[in-house]
Amino acid sequence: MRVKVCGMTQPDQVTALADMGVSFAGFIFYPKSPRYVFKHMTTTQIRKENNINKVGVFVNASIEEVLHMVDECRLHLVQLHGDENPKYCEKIADYVSVVKAFRLSDNDSVEWMIRPYMDCCDMFMFDTMGAGYGGTGKKFDWSVLQGTEVGKPFFLSGGIEPGDEDRLHEFQKEPAAKGLFAVDINSKFETSPGYKDLNLVRDFVDKMK
């Protein structure tokens, strides 16, 4: 199972992720986030990270800003975590692969939410509904996806923590996990916002292999 570690802020930790077999490193380009990457790293430092797939996380940014950062930081994927509409996503997807994030609550119709984005996004991410955008650490109820034919590869996010490995392996066997592409971890593997506990990450990655 592929693992994405989001909210990276420390160059040495990004390098360590690649060495332990993590597939994706997420960099948050949302100034209101406590893990805003430019509090700690420069575009040059991000650009130099070449041994891991780099995901830029944006929230309601202008198209020009997103495309500029894709070029400046040599991002491999863009994760759109705000209220971006399909037309916006299509313009970004003409330039780089797009992951559209959906923040779900218990009563949401997943198929209804994703349908307008099927033709303009490469992948989806399912996260927990909460105040603000992402990074809540709140547990995502994966049963929301039961009975849903997602139809695209997707990232599973939302409060995944050490000890969830067995539950994730069980979820992989469910029909709803047919498109499960990777799991996304963040706040539950930190000592403080943006600083990862690499021992916890390594143990999680080893158990998810």
C-alpha positions as CSV (number, residue, x, y, z in Angstrom):
1,M,0.0,0.0,0.0
2,R,1.4,3.4,-1.0
3,V,1.7,6.0,1.7
4,K,1.6,9.8,1.5
5,V,2.9,11.9,4.4
6,C,1.4,15.3,4.3
7,G,2.3,18.6,5.9
8,M,6.1,18.3,5.4
9,T,8.2,21.3,6.4
10,Q,11.7,19.9,7.1
11,P,14.0,19.0,4.2
12,D,15.9,16.4,6.2
13,Q,12.6,14.7,7.0
14,V,11.5,14.7,3.4
15,T,14.8,12.9,2.5
16,A,14.2,10.4,5.2
17,L,10.7,9.6,3.9
18,A,12.1,8.6,0.5
19,D,14.6,6.3,2.2
20,M,11.9,4.5,4.1
21,G,9.7,3.9,1.1
22,V,7.1,6.6,1.4
23,S,5.6,7.3,-2.1
24,F,4.4,10.9,-1.7
25,A,5.3,13.9,0.3
26,G,2.7,16.6,0.7
27,F,3.6,20.3,0.9
28,I,0.9,22.7,2.1
29,F,0.7,26.0,0.2
30,Y,-2.2,27.3,2.2
31,P,-1.0,30.3,4.4
32,K,-3.6,29.7,7.1
33,S,-2.3,26.2,7.8
34,P,0.0,25.6,10.8
35,R,2.0,23.4,8.3
36,Y,2.4,26.2,5.7
37,V,5.5,25.1,3.9
38,F,6.9,28.6,3.3
39,K,7.3,29.1,7.0
40,H,10.1,26.6,6.8
41,M,11.3,25.9,3.3
42,T,12.0,27.9,0.1
43,T,10.9,27.0,-3.4
44,T,14.5,26.1,-4.2
45,Q,14.6,23.6,-1.3
46,I,11.3,22.0,-2.4
47,R,12.5,21.9,-6.1
48,K,15.7,20.0,-5.1
49,E,13.7,17.1,-3.5
50,N,13.9,14.6,-6.4
51,N,13.6,11.2,-4.7
52,I,9.9,11.3,-3.8
53,N,6.7,12.3,-5.5
54,K,5.9,15.9,-4.5
55,V,2.2,16.8,-3.9
56,G,1.3,20.5,-3.6
57,V,-1.8,21.1,-1.4
58,F,-3.8,24.2,-2.3
59,V,-7.0,25.7,-0.9
60,N,-8.9,28.1,-3.2
61,A,-5.8,29.5,-4.7
62,S,-5.8,31.3,-8.1
63,I,-5.0,29.1,-11.1
64,E,-2.0,31.3,-11.8
65,E,-0.6,30.7,-8.3
66,V,-1.0,27.0,-8.5
67,L,0.6,26.7,-12.0
68,H,3.5,29.0,-10.9
69,M,4.2,26.8,-7.9
70,V,4.0,23.6,-10.0
71,D,6.8,25.1,-12.1
72,E,8.8,26.7,-9.3
73,C,8.8,23.6,-7.0
74,R,8.6,20.9,-9.8
75,L,5.5,19.4,-8.2
76,H,4.3,16.0,-9.5
77,L,0.7,16.3,-8.3
78,V,-1.6,19.0,-7.2
79,Q,-4.1,18.3,-4.4
80,L,-7.1,20.7,-4.4
81,H,-8.5,20.9,-0.9
82,G,-10.9,23.8,-1.1
83,D,-14.1,24.6,-2.9
84,E,-12.6,24.4,-6.4
85,N,-15.3,23.7,-9.1
86,P,-14.9,21.3,-12.0
87,K,-14.0,24.0,-14.5
88,Y,-11.1,25.2,-12.2
89,C,-9.9,21.6,-11.8
90,E,-10.0,21.1,-15.6
91,K,-7.7,24.0,-16.2
92,I,-5.2,22.7,-13.6
93,A,-5.4,19.2,-14.9
94,D,-4.5,20.4,-18.4
95,Y,-1.0,21.1,-16.9
96,V,-0.5,18.6,-14.0
97,S,-2.2,15.6,-12.4
98,V,-5.0,16.7,-10.0
99,V,-6.2,15.1,-6.8
100,K,-9.5,16.6,-5.7
101,A,-10.2,16.3,-2.0
102,F,-13.7,15.9,-0.6
103,R,-14.5,16.5,3.1
104,L,-17.2,14.0,4.0
105,S,-19.8,13.9,6.8
106,D,-21.9,10.9,7.7
107,N,-24.9,11.7,5.5
108,D,-23.1,12.8,2.3
109,S,-23.8,11.1,-1.0
110,V,-20.3,10.4,-2.2
111,E,-21.4,9.5,-5.7
112,W,-23.4,12.8,-6.0
113,M,-20.3,14.8,-4.8
114,I,-17.8,13.3,-7.1
115,R,-19.9,12.9,-10.3
116,P,-19.2,16.5,-11.6
117,Y,-15.4,15.9,-11.2
118,M,-15.1,12.5,-12.9
119,D,-14.0,13.9,-16.2
120,C,-11.7,16.6,-14.9
121,C,-9.6,15.1,-12.1
122,D,-7.1,12.2,-12.1
123,M,-7.7,11.1,-8.5
124,F,-9.8,11.8,-5.5
125,M,-9.1,12.1,-1.8
126,F,-11.6,11.4,1.0
127,D,-11.2,13.3,4.2
128,T,-13.2,14.2,7.3
129,M,-15.5,17.2,7.3
130,G,-14.4,19.7,9.9
131,A,-14.0,23.4,10.6
132,G,-11.6,24.9,8.1
133,Y,-9.8,23.0,5.4
134,G,-8.1,19.7,6.3
135,G,-5.7,18.9,9.0
136,T,-8.4,18.4,11.6
137,G,-7.0,15.0,12.8
138,K,-10.7,13.9,13.1
139,K,-11.2,10.2,12.3
140,F,-12.8,9.5,9.0
141,D,-15.6,7.0,9.0
142,W,-14.7,4.8,6.1
143,S,-18.1,3.2,6.1
144,V,-19.3,6.3,4.3
145,L,-17.7,4.8,1.2
146,Q,-19.6,1.5,1.5
147,G,-21.7,0.8,-1.6
148,T,-20.0,3.5,-3.6
149,E,-18.4,2.9,-6.9
150,V,-15.8,5.6,-6.9
151,G,-14.5,4.8,-10.4
152,K,-11.2,6.5,-9.9
153,P,-8.0,5.9,-7.8
154,F,-8.3,7.6,-4.5
155,F,-6.4,8.6,-1.4
156,L,-7.9,7.7,2.0
157,S,-7.2,10.4,4.6
158,G,-8.7,11.7,7.9
159,G,-7.1,11.1,11.2
160,I,-5.3,7.9,10.3
161,E,-3.0,7.0,13.2
162,P,-0.5,4.4,14.5
163,G,-2.5,1.3,15.2
164,D,-4.9,1.6,12.2
165,E,-2.8,-0.8,10.1
166,D,-5.0,-3.8,10.7
167,R,-8.2,-1.8,10.1
168,L,-6.8,-0.5,6.8
169,H,-5.8,-4.0,5.7
170,E,-9.4,-5.1,6.4
171,F,-10.8,-2.1,4.5
172,Q,-8.7,-3.1,1.5
173,K,-10.8,-6.3,1.2
174,E,-14.0,-4.3,0.9
175,P,-15.6,-3.6,-2.5
176,A,-15.5,0.1,-1.6
177,A,-11.7,0.0,-1.5
178,K,-11.5,-1.1,-5.1
179,G,-9.9,2.2,-6.2
180,L,-7.8,2.7,-3.0
181,F,-4.5,4.1,-4.3
182,A,-2.8,5.3,-1.2
183,V,-3.3,6.3,2.5
184,D,-2.6,9.8,3.6
185,I,-1.1,10.4,7.1
186,N,-0.3,13.7,8.9
187,S,-1.1,15.0,12.3
188,K,-1.2,11.7,14.2
189,F,2.4,11.1,13.3
190,E,3.8,14.5,14.5
191,T,5.6,15.8,17.6
192,S,4.3,19.3,16.6
193,P,2.7,20.7,13.4
194,G,5.0,20.0,10.5
195,Y,7.5,17.9,12.5
196,K,7.0,14.2,12.0
197,D,7.9,11.4,14.4
198,L,9.9,9.4,11.8
199,N,9.9,6.3,14.0
200,L,6.1,6.2,13.9
201,V,6.0,6.8,10.2
202,R,8.6,4.1,9.5
203,D,6.7,1.6,11.6
204,F,3.4,2.4,9.8
205,V,5.0,2.1,6.4
206,D,6.5,-1.2,7.2
207,K,3.2,-2.6,8.5
208,M,1.3,-1.3,5.4
209,K,3.7,-3.0,2.9
